[in-house]
Structure formats: structure tokens, C-alpha cells
Amino acid sequence: FSSRRRHTRYISVTGVQTCALPICDFRVDVGNEAETYLRNKMQEFSEKRVEAAMADVRSRLQDQLDRLMKQLRTEGGGKTKDGGEKMPKIYDSLIEGGIELCDMLASLNLTNDPKIEGARTALKSLLATVDIKDLRKQADARTEIRAQVEEIKSRFDF
């Protein structure tokens, strides 16, 4: 028997010996029907993934609008010492998170859905004008912004 040496190279990297094996080509020759079938399956898979991603985008926008509607109520935050209604607390993150979401949605709108884009730009414009201190103290400011959020929801079917 003759011993044939494999055509490999051994390299010592950081004290560990490694072996670089030759790269094999594993492509398979498939017929036209099989190729068409595989392409269609891949297209179908891609479309489902994009649909799922866009459903998530719509859901995130819907959740943000709902969160704003809930927090901008003028009642339901508990009772004051004298028995009156407290307004729910509003944190900076409610507005800042909404603005950040609007910024992200510009990139996440893979299909350039006009409803998502319209709602995104309307919400970002609205949130950019909000004074958080006014929302914390003034029921009228909450009512006005809440009405505008409701209008965005109804205009874009969210």
C-alpha cells in the first residue's frame, strides 16, 4: 500500500492546531419543474415572513395609540383626598417611546403601507408638539391630545 497524503494544510493558531479541508461544492442539479417549485416555495415563504413582520408593525403602532388613549384619560387615576378623581400618571416614556417608535417605523414599513406611514407621520407630528408638563396638570390638554390620537386611530383604521 502506498500512503497518500491528503492535500490539507495544518495551521497552528494560538497554540491549537487546525486543519483547513478543501471546500466541496454541494450544489445539486435539479430539473426545471423542481426549480420552479422551489422558487415558488421560497417566494411564498418570503411573503409570509413579510406579512408577519408588517402585522407586528401594525400591532406596535396600535398598542402605542391605545396606550396613549388610556393614559390621556382625565379620570380613572384613583381618588384624591377630598374624594375627587385623579388623572392617570403620565411619564416621559409615554411620549418619548411614541417618538422612538415613529422613528423606527420609518424603517420597519417594508411594504411602504400608506396607512402605517400616514399614521406614523401624524403621530410623530402630534407628539413633537406635546408639552408633558401640561399633560400632567391640565385636563384640557389631555382631552385635546386624546381627541387627536382618536382621530389618527379612526382615520387610518387602527
C-alpha positions as CSV (number, residue, x, y, z in Angstrom):
1,F,0.0,0.0,0.0
2,S,1.2,3.4,-0.7
3,S,0.2,6.1,1.7
4,R,-1.2,9.2,0.0
5,R,-1.1,12.4,1.9
6,R,-4.2,14.4,1.9
7,H,-4.0,17.8,0.4
8,T,-4.7,19.7,3.6
9,R,-2.8,22.3,5.5
10,Y,-2.4,22.4,9.2
11,I,-2.1,25.7,10.9
12,S,-1.3,26.5,14.5
13,V,-3.4,29.3,15.7
14,T,-3.0,30.4,19.3
15,G,-1.4,27.0,20.1
16,V,-4.3,25.0,18.7
17,Q,-3.6,23.0,15.5
18,T,-6.4,23.4,12.9
19,C,-6.9,21.7,9.6
20,A,-8.2,23.5,6.6
21,L,-10.1,21.0,4.4
22,P,-10.9,21.6,0.8
23,I,-14.2,23.1,0.2
24,C,-16.7,20.9,-1.6
25,D,-19.4,22.1,-4.0
26,F,-22.7,20.7,-2.8
27,R,-25.0,22.3,-5.4
28,V,-27.5,19.9,-6.9
29,D,-28.7,19.9,-10.4
30,V,-32.5,20.0,-10.3
31,G,-34.9,19.8,-13.2
32,N,-37.0,22.8,-14.3
33,E,-40.1,21.7,-12.6
34,A,-38.3,21.2,-9.3
35,E,-36.6,24.6,-9.7
36,T,-39.9,26.3,-10.3
37,Y,-41.4,24.5,-7.3
38,L,-38.5,25.6,-5.0
39,R,-38.6,29.2,-6.2
40,N,-42.4,29.3,-5.6
41,K,-42.0,27.9,-2.1
42,M,-39.2,30.3,-1.3
43,Q,-41.4,33.2,-2.6
44,E,-44.4,32.1,-0.6
45,F,-42.2,31.7,2.5
46,S,-40.7,35.2,2.0
47,E,-44.2,36.8,1.5
48,K,-45.4,35.1,4.7
49,R,-42.5,36.5,6.6
50,V,-43.1,40.0,5.3
51,E,-46.8,39.7,6.2
52,A,-45.9,38.6,9.7
53,A,-43.4,41.5,10.1
54,M,-46.0,44.0,8.8
55,A,-48.6,42.6,11.2
56,D,-46.1,43.2,14.0
57,V,-45.6,46.8,12.9
58,R,-49.3,47.5,12.8
59,S,-49.7,45.9,16.2
60,R,-46.9,48.0,17.7
61,L,-48.5,51.2,16.3
62,Q,-51.9,50.1,17.5
63,D,-50.5,49.4,21.0
64,Q,-48.9,52.8,21.2
65,L,-52.1,54.5,20.2
66,D,-54.1,52.5,22.7
67,R,-51.6,53.3,25.4
68,L,-51.9,57.0,24.7
69,M,-55.7,56.8,24.8
70,K,-55.6,55.0,28.1
71,Q,-53.1,57.4,29.8
72,L,-54.6,60.6,28.4
73,R,-57.9,60.0,30.2
74,T,-59.0,62.7,32.6
75,E,-60.4,60.2,35.2
76,G,-59.5,56.8,36.4
77,G,-56.3,57.5,38.2
78,G,-57.8,57.0,41.7
79,K,-59.3,59.2,44.2
80,T,-57.9,62.4,45.7
81,K,-58.0,63.1,49.5
82,D,-61.2,65.1,49.1
83,G,-62.9,62.3,47.1
84,G,-62.3,63.8,43.6
85,E,-60.9,61.9,40.6
86,K,-57.2,61.8,39.9
87,M,-55.9,61.8,36.4
88,P,-53.7,58.8,35.5
89,K,-50.0,59.5,35.8
90,I,-48.1,60.3,32.6
91,Y,-44.4,59.5,32.4
92,D,-41.9,61.0,30.0
93,S,-41.5,57.5,28.5
94,L,-45.1,57.6,27.1
95,I,-44.2,60.4,24.8
96,E,-40.5,59.6,24.2
97,G,-41.4,55.9,23.5
98,G,-44.0,57.1,21.0
99,I,-41.5,59.3,19.2
100,E,-38.9,56.5,19.1
101,L,-41.5,54.1,17.7
102,C,-42.4,56.6,15.0
103,D,-38.7,56.9,14.1
104,M,-38.3,53.1,13.9
105,L,-41.5,52.6,11.9
106,A,-39.9,54.6,9.0
107,S,-37.5,51.7,8.5
108,L,-39.8,48.9,9.5
109,N,-42.5,49.7,7.0
110,L,-41.2,47.1,4.5
111,T,-44.2,47.4,2.1
112,N,-44.5,51.2,2.3
113,D,-48.0,50.7,3.6
114,P,-49.7,54.2,3.2
115,K,-51.8,53.7,6.3
116,I,-48.9,52.9,8.5
117,E,-46.9,55.8,7.0
118,G,-49.8,58.3,7.4
119,A,-50.4,57.2,11.0
120,R,-46.7,57.3,11.8
121,T,-46.2,60.9,10.4
122,A,-49.4,62.1,12.1
123,L,-48.5,60.6,15.4
124,K,-44.9,61.9,15.3
125,S,-46.1,65.4,14.4
126,L,-48.6,65.3,17.3
127,L,-46.1,64.0,19.9
128,A,-43.5,66.6,18.8
129,T,-45.9,69.4,19.9
130,V,-46.8,67.8,23.2
131,D,-45.7,69.5,26.5
132,I,-45.5,66.7,29.0
133,K,-45.9,69.2,31.9
134,D,-49.2,70.5,30.5
135,L,-50.5,66.9,30.1
136,R,-49.6,66.1,33.7
137,K,-51.5,69.1,35.1
138,Q,-54.2,70.2,32.6
139,A,-57.2,68.1,31.9
140,D,-58.0,70.3,28.8
141,A,-54.6,69.5,27.3
142,R,-55.2,65.8,27.8
143,T,-58.6,66.0,26.3
144,E,-57.3,67.8,23.2
145,I,-54.4,65.4,22.6
146,R,-56.6,62.4,23.3
147,A,-59.1,63.6,20.7
148,Q,-56.2,63.9,18.1
149,V,-55.0,60.4,18.9
150,E,-58.5,59.1,18.5
151,E,-58.7,60.9,15.1
152,I,-55.5,59.2,14.0
153,K,-56.9,55.9,15.0
154,S,-60.1,56.4,13.1
155,R,-58.6,58.0,10.0
156,F,-56.1,55.1,9.5
157,D,-58.4,52.3,10.7
158,F,-56.3,51.3,13.8
